[in-house]
Amino acid sequence: MSLDQPAAFVKHETVTRDAFLGGRLTVSQPRHGFRAGLDSVLLGAAVSPGRSNLLDMGCGVGTAAFVALTHAPAMQAVLVDQNLEMLMLAARNIADNSLDQRARVLALDICAKGSERQAAGLADNAFDVVIANPPFFADGSGTLAGDVGRAGSRHMGAAALDHWVKTAAGCAAAGGEIIFVYPAENLTSLLSAFEQRFGAITLLPLTPRPGGAASRVLLRAIKGSRAPLTLLASRSLHDVQERGFNPAFDAIFRGSAWLYW
């Protein structure tokens, strides 16, 4: 849903402006490489109502955080990424969507030590919700993307993924929720990292069509909880013919509903 093609570049790539949530949100992002899409909207819409202080780890251009902020007018957010070009676009998107008083960006490697995070201004035990759409191919698998930005957004080994979950645990406040969206085929590593640190883990498998295998999964956990894992029934994004979204997801993508799970 490209709105225009301004003469701006990120590493010599044209930037597009794309509408989300039925036009309630407009996001500038690189035309090529990693681009925000359904996963980003689902992640932002998966935040429970009533949360007030959000951390978006590996935010990219900020779409997931902006979706959450759009749904929750009182929410504040910190957007963290190590890719400075993407972070500059996130900062532009904050201004373009009149979120200056509610969101800020922070340049930081998610895998940095706790002391380095704190020195950069990212406090421990400070957020009642932490979200992430982390890189998802294990090292040595998949096909490396042609540009560095996209490769960095798609490729990460199990050790680094574990560090992301560890960082989420450190930044979340007691009782805070941590939500990741991840490809279903790589769920084992993600679940292992969560089970070491959290309880009340809830898994929501998402399928392209009814009866199909899950292509992605939303995982939510609560810091400090000892409740057992809950595996929810899978939900399909599309109808059987994949000609359109199921009504519940269509409402989410149009911005008129949260993702209740």
C-alpha positions as CSV (number, residue, x, y, z in Angstrom):
1,M,0.0,0.0,0.0
2,S,2.6,2.5,-1.1
3,L,1.6,6.1,-0.6
4,D,4.5,7.8,-2.3
5,Q,8.1,7.5,-3.2
6,P,10.1,10.4,-1.6
7,A,13.7,11.1,-2.7
8,A,15.2,9.6,0.5
9,F,17.6,6.7,0.7
10,V,18.7,4.2,3.2
11,K,22.0,2.9,2.0
12,H,21.0,4.1,-1.5
13,E,17.6,2.4,-1.4
14,T,14.4,4.2,-2.1
15,V,12.1,4.7,0.9
16,T,8.4,4.1,0.6
17,R,5.6,5.3,2.8
18,D,3.1,2.5,3.6
19,A,-0.3,2.6,5.3
20,F,-1.2,0.3,8.1
21,L,-4.3,-0.2,10.3
22,G,-6.6,1.2,7.6
23,G,-4.6,4.3,7.2
24,R,-4.4,5.2,10.9
25,L,-0.6,4.6,10.8
26,T,1.9,5.6,8.1
27,V,5.4,4.1,8.1
28,S,8.4,5.0,6.0
29,Q,10.6,1.9,5.3
30,P,13.2,0.8,2.7
31,R,11.7,-0.4,-0.6
32,H,14.1,-3.4,-0.6
33,G,15.3,-5.6,2.2
34,F,13.4,-6.3,5.4
35,R,10.0,-4.7,5.3
36,A,7.3,-4.6,8.0
37,G,4.3,-6.7,7.2
38,L,1.7,-9.0,8.9
39,D,4.1,-10.2,11.6
40,S,4.7,-6.6,12.8
41,V,1.0,-5.8,12.9
42,L,0.2,-9.1,14.7
43,L,3.0,-8.5,17.3
44,G,1.8,-5.0,18.1
45,A,-1.9,-6.0,18.2
46,A,-1.0,-8.9,20.5
47,V,-0.1,-6.6,23.5
48,S,-2.7,-7.0,26.3
49,P,-4.9,-4.0,26.9
50,G,-3.9,-2.1,30.0
51,R,-0.1,-2.2,29.5
52,S,1.5,1.2,29.7
53,N,5.3,1.0,29.1
54,L,6.5,-0.9,26.1
55,L,10.0,-2.0,24.9
56,D,10.4,-3.0,21.2
57,M,13.6,-5.0,20.8
58,G,15.0,-4.9,17.3
59,C,12.4,-2.4,16.3
60,G,13.4,-1.9,12.7
61,V,11.3,1.1,11.5
62,G,9.0,0.7,14.5
63,T,5.9,-0.7,13.0
64,A,5.0,-3.2,15.8
65,A,5.5,-0.6,18.5
66,F,3.4,2.0,16.6
67,V,0.6,-0.5,16.2
68,A,0.5,-1.0,20.0
69,L,0.7,2.7,20.6
70,T,-2.2,3.3,18.2
71,H,-4.4,0.9,20.1
72,A,-3.3,2.2,23.5
73,P,-3.3,6.1,23.6
74,A,-1.8,6.2,27.1
75,M,1.1,3.9,26.3
76,Q,4.8,5.0,26.2
77,A,7.5,3.1,24.2
78,V,11.2,2.8,23.8
79,L,12.3,1.4,20.4
80,V,15.8,-0.3,20.3
81,D,17.8,-1.3,17.3
82,Q,21.5,-1.5,16.4
83,N,20.9,-0.6,12.7
84,L,21.3,3.2,12.6
85,E,19.7,3.6,9.2
86,M,16.5,1.8,10.3
87,L,16.5,3.6,13.6
88,M,16.6,6.9,11.8
89,L,13.5,5.9,9.9
90,A,11.9,4.8,13.1
91,A,12.6,8.3,14.5
92,R,11.1,9.9,11.4
93,N,8.0,7.7,11.8
94,I,7.6,8.8,15.4
95,A,7.5,12.4,14.2
96,D,5.3,11.7,11.2
97,N,2.7,9.9,13.3
98,S,2.7,12.6,16.1
99,L,4.2,10.2,18.7
100,D,7.0,12.5,19.8
101,Q,5.6,12.7,23.4
102,R,5.1,8.9,23.7
103,A,8.0,7.2,22.0
104,R,11.8,7.4,21.6
105,V,14.5,5.5,19.9
106,L,17.7,4.0,21.4
107,A,20.7,2.7,19.4
108,L,21.9,-0.5,21.1
109,D,22.8,-4.1,20.4
110,I,20.2,-6.3,22.0
111,C,23.1,-8.7,22.8
112,A,25.0,-6.1,24.7
113,K,25.9,-6.7,28.4
114,G,23.6,-5.5,31.1
115,S,26.0,-2.8,32.1
116,E,26.2,-1.5,28.5
117,R,22.4,-1.4,28.2
118,Q,22.1,0.6,31.4
119,A,24.9,3.0,30.4
120,A,23.0,3.5,27.1
121,G,19.8,4.4,29.0
122,L,17.9,1.1,28.8
123,A,16.9,0.3,32.4
124,D,16.3,-3.1,33.9
125,N,12.9,-4.1,35.3
126,A,11.3,-1.1,33.7
127,F,8.8,-2.3,31.1
128,D,5.4,-4.0,31.7
129,V,5.5,-5.3,28.1
130,V,8.5,-6.3,25.9
131,I,7.9,-7.3,22.3
132,A,10.3,-8.7,19.6
133,N,10.3,-10.0,16.1
134,P,13.8,-11.4,16.2
135,P,16.0,-12.7,13.3
136,F,14.7,-16.2,12.6
137,F,17.1,-18.3,10.5
138,A,19.7,-20.2,12.5
139,D,23.3,-19.6,11.4
140,G,24.2,-21.7,8.4
141,S,20.6,-22.3,7.3
142,G,18.4,-20.5,4.8
143,T,19.6,-18.2,2.1
144,L,21.5,-15.1,3.1
145,A,19.9,-11.9,2.1
146,G,21.7,-9.8,-0.5
147,D,22.0,-6.7,1.7
148,V,23.5,-6.4,5.2
149,G,20.4,-4.8,6.7
150,R,18.1,-7.6,5.6
151,A,20.6,-10.4,6.5
152,G,20.9,-8.9,10.0
153,S,17.1,-8.9,10.3
154,R,16.8,-12.6,9.3
155,H,19.8,-14.5,10.6
156,M,20.7,-15.3,14.1
157,G,22.0,-18.4,15.9
158,A,20.4,-20.1,18.9
159,A,22.9,-18.5,21.3
160,A,22.1,-15.0,20.2
161,L,18.3,-15.8,20.3
162,D,18.8,-17.0,23.9
163,H,20.5,-13.7,24.6
164,W,17.6,-11.8,23.2
165,V,15.2,-13.6,25.6
166,K,17.7,-13.0,28.5
167,T,17.6,-9.3,27.7
168,A,13.8,-9.3,27.6
169,A,13.8,-11.0,31.0
170,G,16.1,-8.3,32.4
171,C,14.2,-5.4,31.0
172,A,10.7,-6.6,31.9
173,A,9.2,-5.6,35.2
174,A,7.7,-8.2,37.6
175,G,4.4,-9.3,36.2
176,G,5.3,-7.9,32.8
177,E,4.5,-9.8,29.6
178,I,7.1,-10.7,26.9
179,I,5.7,-11.4,23.4
180,F,7.7,-12.8,20.5
181,V,6.5,-13.6,17.0
182,Y,8.6,-16.4,15.3
183,P,8.5,-18.9,12.5
184,A,6.9,-22.2,13.7
185,E,9.6,-24.3,12.2
186,N,12.2,-22.7,14.5
187,L,10.0,-22.8,17.7
188,T,12.2,-25.3,19.5
189,S,15.1,-22.8,20.2
190,L,12.7,-20.0,21.2
191,L,10.7,-22.2,23.5
192,S,13.8,-23.6,25.2
193,A,15.0,-20.0,25.9
194,F,11.7,-19.0,27.4
195,E,11.2,-22.1,29.5
196,Q,14.4,-21.4,31.4
197,R,13.2,-18.0,32.5
198,F,9.4,-17.6,32.4
199,G,6.1,-19.2,33.4
200,A,2.6,-18.7,32.0
201,I,3.9,-19.3,28.5
202,T,1.1,-19.2,26.0
203,L,1.6,-20.3,22.4
204,L,-0.7,-19.3,19.6
205,P,0.0,-21.1,16.3
206,L,-1.1,-19.2,13.1
207,T,-1.8,-21.0,9.9
208,P,-2.2,-19.6,6.4
209,R,-5.5,-21.4,5.9
210,P,-7.8,-23.7,7.8
211,G,-6.3,-27.2,8.3
212,G,-2.8,-26.1,7.3
213,A,0.4,-26.3,9.2
214,A,1.4,-23.4,11.3
215,S,3.7,-20.9,9.6
216,R,4.3,-18.7,12.5
217,V,3.7,-18.6,16.3
218,L,3.0,-15.9,18.8
219,L,4.6,-16.7,22.2
220,R,3.7,-14.8,25.4
221,A,5.1,-15.3,28.9
222,I,4.8,-13.5,32.2
223,K,7.9,-12.6,34.3
224,G,7.7,-14.1,37.7
225,S,4.9,-16.5,37.0
226,R,5.1,-20.2,37.6
227,A,1.9,-21.1,35.7
228,P,2.2,-24.0,33.2
229,L,2.4,-23.7,29.5
230,T,-0.8,-23.2,27.5
231,L,-1.0,-24.3,23.8
232,L,-3.9,-22.6,22.2
233,A,-5.8,-23.9,19.1
234,S,-4.4,-22.7,15.9
235,R,-6.0,-19.8,14.0
236,S,-6.0,-19.3,10.3
237,L,-5.3,-16.0,8.7
238,H,-7.1,-16.6,5.5
239,D,-10.2,-18.5,4.3
240,V,-9.9,-21.9,2.6
241,Q,-9.3,-20.3,-0.9
242,E,-6.9,-17.7,0.6
243,R,-8.8,-15.0,-1.2
244,G,-9.1,-12.8,1.8
245,F,-8.4,-12.6,5.5
246,N,-10.7,-14.2,8.0
247,P,-12.9,-11.6,9.6
248,A,-11.1,-11.5,12.9
249,F,-7.8,-10.9,11.3
250,D,-9.2,-8.5,8.8
251,A,-10.4,-6.4,11.7
252,I,-6.9,-6.5,13.2
253,F,-5.1,-5.5,10.0
254,R,-7.6,-2.7,9.5
255,G,-7.0,-1.4,13.0
256,S,-10.4,-1.9,14.5
257,A,-9.5,-4.8,16.8
258,W,-6.8,-6.1,19.1
259,L,-5.6,-9.7,18.9
260,Y,-7.3,-11.4,21.8
261,W,-5.6,-14.6,22.9
